[in-house]
């Protein structure tokens, strides 16, 4: 997975949070660890908050923390919260064409991509953030 994607950032952050679920993390701390900007972190984690996966507290002692146990958050939950698609062309509009062959081809390819996307989401449901954390590298400390 590309290092700068929203999904990668979210999964990386949630995996660390699974190791210390009660620890509050600031956007600046997360950004520093992930090598990105705190604004990017807030945008990405804001989507996870909207989906009920994270909580954020304001103020001096504020920051981000898990809203529910990591064992209850699947990779599909994160993927769908971010509305980021790994399958190019899935859920896209079909361009109108004068050619019936091209239109038919576009419709069939769109259908196949939708099936691939649905299969991907189903597979992502099989893995939780706890699973990711448990199999993660011990070099990258929480």
C-alpha positions in Angstrom: 0.0 0.0 0.0 1.4 3.4 -0.8 2.8 5.2 2.2 1.0 8.5 1.6 -2.5 7.2 1.3 -5.2 8.1 3.7 -6.0 4.4 4.3 -2.3 3.7 5.1 -2.2 6.6 7.5 -5.4 5.5 9.2 -4.5 1.9 9.6 -1.0 2.7 10.8 -2.4 5.1 13.4 -5.1 2.7 14.6 -2.7 -0.1 14.9 -0.5 1.9 17.2 -3.6 3.0 19.2 -4.5 -0.7 19.6 -1.3 -1.2 21.6 -2.1 1.6 24.1 -5.9 2.2 23.7 -6.1 4.6 26.7 -3.3 6.8 25.5 -4.4 10.1 24.0 -2.4 11.1 20.9 -2.2 14.6 19.4 -2.4 15.2 15.7 1.2 16.6 15.9 2.5 13.4 17.5 0.8 11.2 14.9 1.9 13.4 12.0 5.5 13.4 13.3 5.5 9.6 13.5 3.9 9.1 10.1 6.0 11.7 8.4 3.1 13.9 7.3 1.4 17.2 8.3 -1.0 17.5 11.3 -3.7 19.0 9.0 -3.6 15.8 6.9 -3.9 13.7 10.1 -6.9 15.8 11.3 -8.7 15.4 8.0 -8.1 11.6 7.9 -8.9 11.0 11.6 -11.9 13.3 11.4 -13.5 10.8 8.9 -12.8 8.0 11.4 -14.4 10.1 14.2 -17.5 10.6 12.0 -17.7 6.9 11.5 -17.6 6.3 15.3 -14.1 4.7 15.2 -12.3 7.4 17.1 -12.9 10.1 19.7 -11.3 13.4 19.9 -11.0 15.6 22.9 -10.2 19.3 22.7 -8.0 21.3 25.0 -4.7 21.1 26.6 -4.9 17.4 27.4 -6.9 16.6 24.2 -6.2 14.4 21.3 -7.3 11.2 19.6 -8.2 7.9 21.1 -10.2 4.8 20.0 -13.9 5.1 20.4 -14.4 1.3 20.7 -12.1 -1.7 21.2 -9.6 -2.4 18.4 -11.0 -5.9 18.2 -14.3 -4.4 17.1 -12.9 -2.3 14.3 -12.3 -4.1 11.0 -10.2 -3.0 8.1 -13.5 -2.7 6.1 -14.8 -0.2 8.7 -11.8 2.0 8.1 -11.8 1.6 4.4 -15.5 2.5 4.1 -15.2 5.4 6.6 -12.5 7.0 4.3 -14.5 6.3 1.1 -11.2 5.5 -0.5 -11.3 3.0 -3.4 -8.4 0.6 -4.1 -10.2 -0.7 -7.2 -9.9 1.9 -9.9 -13.1 2.6 -11.7 -15.4 1.0 -9.2 -18.5 3.1 -8.5 -17.7 5.3 -11.4 -20.0 6.7 -14.0 -20.2 5.2 -17.4 -19.4 7.6 -20.2 -22.0 7.8 -22.9 -20.8 6.8 -26.3 -22.3 6.6 -29.8 -20.8 3.1 -30.1 -23.0 0.3 -28.6 -19.9 -2.0 -28.3 -18.1 0.6 -26.2 -21.1 1.2 -24.0 -21.6 -2.5 -23.5 -17.9 -3.0 -22.7 -18.0 -0.1 -20.2 -21.0 -1.5 -18.5 -19.5 -5.0 -18.2 -16.2 -3.7 -16.9 -18.0 -1.5 -14.3 -20.0 -4.6 -13.2 -16.8 -6.6 -12.7 -15.1 -3.8 -10.8 -18.1 -3.5 -8.5 -17.9 -7.3 -7.8 -14.2 -7.0 -7.1 -14.8 -4.0 -4.8 -17.5 -6.0 -2.9 -15.2 -8.9 -2.6 -12.4 -6.7 -1.3 -14.7 -5.2 1.4 -15.8 -8.6 2.4 -12.2 -9.8 2.9 -11.3 -6.6 4.8 -14.2 -7.5 7.2 -12.2 -10.6 8.2 -9.3 -8.6 9.8 -9.5 -6.3 12.8 -7.2 -3.6 14.0 -6.2 -6.0 16.8 -5.1 -8.6 14.2 -3.0 -6.0 12.5 -1.4 -4.8 15.7 -0.7 -8.4 16.8 1.2 -9.1 13.6 3.0 -5.7 13.4 6.7 -5.1 13.5 8.2 -4.8 17.1 10.7 -2.3 15.8 8.0 0.4 15.3 7.0 1.1 18.9 3.6 2.3 19.9 
